[in-house]
Every structure is written in structure tokens, then in C-alpha cells.
């Protein structure tokens, strides 16, 4: 009986997820080459500075501007008209990944790190931006300049990271190297963690620097701890293994594009000149 209940639970969960993912439909690159025009459907997880809605409901951010450049590239090189449709925000990161994985011919857009593990189930565009991780705490927490200070200055602290993110492995390494008794909790999204940091001075996180952009913009009572954590990662757009959109994206998102004046203007206008040194 217990096995039957477990089986039914798994079946219902998969069914619900497939129903959710199937509601998103977009044209393939092959369709657009044949017809001359079509729609690229975007799902996203909102990240201020990268992809978010402004007060008027208009999509803004680095990724939005890059995709606008992509439509121009397809028009200039192939004479094809691509319309970008921002279909839905999926704030839970793990659900965002699964929806992109299981839905052909759509593009998943947020600050998703390109990893070998994720490449087993997803296709990635070339990197659209480099990314650094930062350690954030409440303004009320003590300041540190070295991870070696963690056991003394952060005694009694809990770490919190986004479930399914690469930050999990970074905080686990911190636990192994410096704080064996550290409790690690996981949350569904960056905004949820930022809110928790403001309410808990005994909490720290490892998170993308793009989350810190939002903190600075909103003048939240959170500070960046000036320590090196993680490595420089590459962010990419994600797609199902069944898609063919990786082909034109590979042609477009080249090192030459990322070194162009236009690209650097996109970074500066959306993230601010202060963060240019963190982006490559």
C-alpha cells in the first residue's frame, strides 16, 4: 500500500509538471527559416538588472537587450523576423530549470550558471555574461575580510542558499574548511534569501553578484562581506535538448559580440558602471 501511494504521488507530480510545461509553446528556428517569421517564447526567473519588469510592466535588463540584439542579427543575416514573447515568470529556480528542460522550442532566461552537470539535461547558449559570487549578510553582522574569521566572528550563524544552485557547493566547502558545525538551509529564490537576511543578523548567504545589484539599487540594510568565495562562472540561456535554437545563438553570442561597445553599454546601463569591473 505504501509503495502504491508513493507511485501515485510521483505519477501525479510528473503529470502536473508536464501539464505546466506544455502550456508554453514557441516556434523552432527551423520553422522561422521556412516561414520567414515567428515567435521565440521566453520563460524567466526575475533578476533585477538581468531580466525584470519595470513599473510600467515593460521587460528590462541585460538579457532583454541582448535578445533584442539577437532579433536584429537574425534580420540582418537571414532576413527573418523574430518576435520575442515573455510568456511567464517562474520564480522557483528548480521549477524554472525543469520547465525549460521539458518544453521544446522555448528559452529559459535568468542568471543560470553553465555547468557540466546541467549540460546532461539541458542545452546552453554560449555565455552571455561572466558572474562572481558574493557573501552577503545583514548590516548588523560583523565584517570579515578573510574566511578564516568565520569560526569566531560568525559563530552561531546559519548559511542560506538557493536550492539547486551552484552556491550550495560553495557553502558546503566553507562548512568543510572552516565551520564543521554550520547549518545550511535552502530557499526557493534569491529574493526570499534577501528578505531573510534583513530580518536575521545571524544569517549569511553565497549568492550571485547580480543579487547585490538589486540590494544596492534598493538601498537595503545588507552588506557585502569583502571575501573571495566560489569562482568566476559563466551565465547562459537554457533550452530543452530537443530545441534547435542553440544553433543561431552560437553564431550570435560570440566573444566578439561580448567585447563590443554595444554589449558593454548594455552592461553599464542595466547594472551600473560600478559593476563593470565584475563583468567580463
C-alpha positions, 0 to 999 in steps of 0.5 A, a space after each residue: 500500500 505504501 509503495 502504491 501511494 508513493 507511485 501515485 504521488 510521483 505519477 501525479 507530480 510528473 503529470 502536473 509538471 508536464 501539464 505546466 510545461 506544455 502550456 508554453 509553446 514557441 516556434 523552432 528556428 527551423 520553422 522561422 527559416 521556412 516561414 520567414 517569421 515567428 515567435 521565440 517564447 521566453 520563460 524567466 526567473 526575475 533578476 533585477 538588472 538581468 531580466 525584470 519588469 519595470 513599473 510600467 510592466 515593460 521587460 528590462 535588463 541585460 538579457 532583454 537587450 541582448 535578445 533584442 540584439 539577437 532579433 536584429 542579427 537574425 534580420 540582418 543575416 537571414 532576413 527573418 523576423 523574430 518576435 520575442 514573447 515573455 510568456 511567464 515568470 517562474 520564480 522557483 529556480 528548480 521549477 524554472 530549470 525543469 520547465 525549460 528542460 521539458 518544453 521544446 522550442 522555448 528559452 529559459 532566461 535568468 542568471 543560470 550558471 553553465 555547468 557540466 552537470 546541467 549540460 546532461 539535461 539541458 542545452 546552453 547558449 554560449 555565455 552571455 555574461 561572466 558572474 562572481 559570487 558574493 557573501 552577503 549578510 545583514 548590516 548588523 553582522 560583523 565584517 570579515 575580510 578573510 574566511 578564516 574569521 568565520 569560526 569566531 566572528 560568525 559563530 552561531 550563524 546559519 548559511 542560506 542558499 538557493 536550492 539547486 544552485 551552484 552556491 550550495 557547493 560553495 557553502 558546503 566547502 566553507 562548512 568543510 574548511 572552516 565551520 564543521 558545525 554550520 547549518 545550511 538551509 535552502 530557499 526557493 529564490 534569491 529574493 526570499 534569501 534577501 528578505 531573510 537576511 534583513 530580518 536575521 543578523 545571524 544569517 549569511 548567504 553565497 549568492 550571485 553578484 547580480 543579487 547585490 545589484 538589486 540590494 544596492 539599487 534598493 538601498 537595503 540594510 545588507 552588506 557585502 562581506 569583502 571575501 573571495 568565495 566560489 569562482 568566476 562562472 559563466 551565465 547562459 540561456 537554457 533550452 530543452 535538448 530537443 530545441 534547435 535554437 542553440 544553433 543561431 545563438 552560437 553564431 550570435 553570442 560570440 566573444 566578439 559580440 561580448 567585447 563590443 561597445 554595444 554589449 558593454 553599454 548594455 552592461 553599464 546601463 542595466 547594472 551600473 558602471 560600478 559593476 563593470 569591473 565584475 563583468 567580463 
